[in-house]
Amino acid sequence: MGARHAVVAGGGIGGLAAAVALNRRGWRVIVCERAPVLTGIGAGIVLAPNALRALDSIGLGAEVWAGEALAGAVGLRTPDGRWLSRAGTGAASSWDGLPARAVHRGFLIDALAAALPPGVVQLGVSVTGVEHAGGAVVARTSAGDLRADVVVAADGMRSVLRGQLFPRHPGLRHAGEAGWRAVLPGIGPPARSAAETWGRGERFGIVPLVDGRIYLYATATAATGTKPADHHAELTRRFGTWHDPIPALLDRLDPRNPEPVDVLHHDFHELASPLPRFHSGRVALLGDAAHAMTPNMGQGGCQAIEDAVVLAHALASDADVPAALAAYTESRHRRTTLISRRSRRIGDLARLSHPLAVSARNLAVRATPSSVTSRALDTVLGWQPPSGPASTVVRA
């Protein structure tokens, strides 16, 4: 049987990971990315052990992620600096001896793109629709039609292909929060360790990246479309009196500094309800297109990478493509739905603002043994890439 053809709609983390995984399985792949350049937005991503294990299975192993693992204490704090929960990285950010790595999203995008042959990624090309034609599927693109054996819809949270394939699905809902993100150069006050601080309807996170830079993020309850006129002033108003090193890190976001730092601001959205399945005929949905979730567990990108590996495994044999995609749905739907729901529940707790509710939440977090938290993470961090026959269904 000759090489089979795949078209991947979207050159983000999930789409590129799928392209790498399929290419290593012998597929001829074209990635259509509507942007004129491949770029990771100016933010960090924590590659949890489950994601690192998935990347290793497609040839992007430990040598790619040189640098320090997340170090020191990882946990939750209150605005005055007291710890709500605290654990070493062995319990909180690693599983089975595999430590998490925090990298810039641009670095991850570059690493995935470098693992593909020249010419695979087509920039400035958008996929506008799909149409099944006999034993194939046609991707309608801005550069013309592409006939393929499978199309991978990795076109993001506002997926055009999801809307075409599931027109009755309610789509996205606003999650009641907005967030800020920024990456600071590796100079000035150190971040010391990764931690998230919970206030009353507000959070602030600090994550050291492997290259020495510092990834900052903050969240606050907000109505959809709310956008401050001055992000630095708003962040300082909300978080400027919180524990060290938050005030010093915020000072480095001042736009009057000689080298200003870009601050991203966005609303949080998620799918209003799970899709009935992650495939339709010869089209597979992946990442945010399939299961857009809130960022409260830091698993959105990690789950997209898992999707990519499982999808390529399902398509590895010469089996019928629609049957293989049905196996992919069976492998991924329950796991991603559970993680999405857990992320939503964490967001509900973090958004509490009434003083009594916040006090009760904090007491409950303090009273929860770290061993209980670690066991709860096992089902997420302990995921293993599929092995054995491609028809095997892999469940969490």
GIKA-V150017 format. One record per helix or strand of 3 or more residues. SS is the DSSP state (2 for helix, 1 for strand). FROM is the first residue (numbers start at 1). LEN is the number of residues. If there is no record, write none. Layout:
# GIKA-V150017
ss=SS from=FROM len=LEN
ss=SS from=FROM len=LEN
This chain:
# GIKA-V150017
ss=1 from=5 len=5
ss=2 from=13 len=12
ss=1 from=28 len=6
ss=1 from=44 len=4
ss=2 from=49 len=9
ss=2 from=62 len=4
ss=1 from=73 len=6
ss=1 from=83 len=6
ss=2 from=89 len=4
ss=1 from=101 len=4
ss=2 from=105 len=10
ss=1 from=121 len=3
ss=1 from=127 len=7
ss=1 from=136 len=6
ss=1 from=144 len=5
ss=1 from=150 len=4
ss=2 from=160 len=6
ss=1 from=172 len=13
ss=1 from=195 len=4
ss=1 from=202 len=7
ss=1 from=214 len=8
ss=2 from=231 len=9
ss=2 from=246 len=6
ss=1 from=264 len=8
ss=1 from=283 len=3
ss=2 from=288 len=4
ss=2 from=295 len=3
ss=2 from=300 len=15
ss=2 from=321 len=30
ss=2 from=355 len=13
ss=2 from=370 len=12
